[in-house]
Amino acid sequence: MCLIAQNIGGECAVAVAGLDHVNIITDRLDETIAFYTRLIGLECGVSPATGMGMQGAWLHVPGGPAIIHLIGHDPARHDVDGISPGTNTGSFNHVALMCSGFDEVLARVAEMGLPSKVYDRTFGNARQIFVHDPNNVRVELNFQGE
């Protein structure tokens, strides 16, 4: 049972199979695309938002799904909702991505001049690199067994 379901006396049906994507509204679209494609090798694809007159891109795992959706900031559309690129997003702390090639990614972090924190966990066999993207989104890159 889920904790909330326990509180209301119901059963918790499992409906979630995983995280589908993260959406980032940006006023730095080209820089953001370059960040994710260069640093961790995501592939840039067309966003359906472009069909609605917006700028955007979908960033795909090579040969796989789009896990990061980028939408160009449109003040007429976004500012009415209080969305401002690069500002804090409340309780949202970071997005974590499963990666491979720790040494290569760490070398790219250095080449790109990105401030970072590296953690070698004493529990399990994970290594992590924390960086911020051009929109101030904190990104946790996880490397299992490397």
C-alpha positions in Angstrom: 0.0 0.0 0.0 1.1 3.5 -0.6 1.4 5.8 2.4 -1.4 8.1 1.1 -3.6 5.1 0.4 -3.0 3.9 3.9 -4.2 7.2 5.2 -7.4 7.1 3.3 -8.0 3.4 3.6 -7.6 2.6 -0.1 -5.3 0.4 -2.2 -2.6 1.9 -4.3 -2.7 0.9 -8.0 0.7 1.0 -9.7 0.2 3.2 -12.7 3.7 4.6 -13.2 6.2 2.7 -15.3 9.0 5.3 -15.2 9.9 8.9 -15.8 8.9 10.0 -19.3 10.8 13.3 -19.8 11.8 16.6 -18.3 10.6 19.8 -19.9 12.9 22.9 -19.7 11.7 26.3 -20.8 14.7 28.2 -22.0 15.8 31.5 -23.4 19.1 29.9 -24.3 17.9 27.2 -26.7 21.0 26.7 -28.9 23.3 26.8 -25.9 21.1 24.2 -24.1 21.1 21.9 -27.1 24.9 22.1 -27.3 25.3 21.4 -23.6 23.3 18.2 -23.6 24.5 16.9 -27.0 28.2 17.7 -26.3 28.4 16.7 -22.7 26.4 13.4 -22.6 25.7 12.6 -26.3 22.0 13.2 -26.5 20.7 13.5 -30.1 18.7 16.6 -31.1 15.3 16.0 -32.7 12.4 18.1 -33.8 9.9 19.2 -31.1 6.1 19.1 -31.9 6.1 22.6 -30.4 7.6 23.9 -33.6 4.3 23.0 -35.3 2.5 25.3 -32.9 4.8 28.2 -33.8 7.2 27.8 -30.8 10.9 27.2 -30.8 12.1 24.0 -29.3 13.9 20.7 -29.6 13.6 17.2 -28.2 16.8 15.6 -26.9 16.9 11.8 -27.4 18.9 9.0 -26.0 20.7 7.7 -29.1 18.3 5.4 -30.9 15.8 5.9 -28.1 13.2 8.2 -26.5 13.2 11.9 -26.1 14.0 12.4 -22.4 14.5 16.2 -22.4 12.0 18.5 -24.1 13.2 22.0 -24.7 10.8 24.9 -25.3 12.0 28.4 -26.2 10.8 31.0 -23.7 7.9 33.0 -25.1 7.0 35.9 -22.7 3.4 36.1 -24.0 2.9 32.4 -23.2 5.1 31.7 -20.2 5.3 34.9 -18.2 1.6 34.8 -17.4 2.3 31.6 -15.5 5.2 33.1 -13.6 7.8 31.0 -15.6 11.1 32.7 -15.9 14.1 30.8 -17.4 17.0 30.3 -15.1 15.2 31.0 -11.8 14.6 28.5 -9.0 11.8 26.0 -9.4 10.7 25.7 -5.8 11.3 22.2 -4.3 12.7 20.7 -7.5 16.4 20.0 -6.8 17.8 18.2 -9.8 17.2 15.8 -12.6 19.3 12.5 -12.5 20.3 10.7 -15.7 21.8 7.2 -16.1 25.0 7.5 -18.0 28.1 5.6 -19.0 31.6 6.6 -19.7 32.5 8.4 -16.5 36.1 9.3 -17.5 35.0 10.6 -20.9 32.2 12.7 -19.5 34.4 14.1 -16.7 37.0 15.1 -19.4 34.2 16.9 -21.3 33.1 18.7 -18.2 36.7 20.0 -17.9 36.9 20.9 -21.6 33.7 22.8 -21.4 34.9 24.6 -18.2 31.8 23.6 -16.2 31.9 23.9 -12.4 31.1 20.4 -11.1 31.1 18.2 -8.0 32.1 14.5 -8.2 30.9 12.0 -5.7 32.2 8.4 -5.4 29.6 6.8 -3.2 30.7 4.7 -0.3 27.5 2.7 -0.6 27.0 0.7 -3.7 29.2 1.3 -6.7 27.8 4.6 -8.1 29.9 7.5 -9.2 28.2 10.9 -9.8 28.9 14.1 -11.5 26.8 17.2 -10.7 26.7 20.1 -13.1 24.3 22.9 -14.0 23.0 23.4 -17.5 22.7 26.8 -19.2 19.3 27.3 -17.6 20.6 26.7 -14.0 19.0 23.2 -14.0 21.1 21.0 -11.7 21.9 17.8 -13.5 23.1 14.6 -11.7 24.9 12.2 -14.0 25.0 8.7 -12.5 27.5 6.0 -13.5 26.9 2.6 -12.1 29.9 0.3 -11.7 32.5 2.6 -13.3 
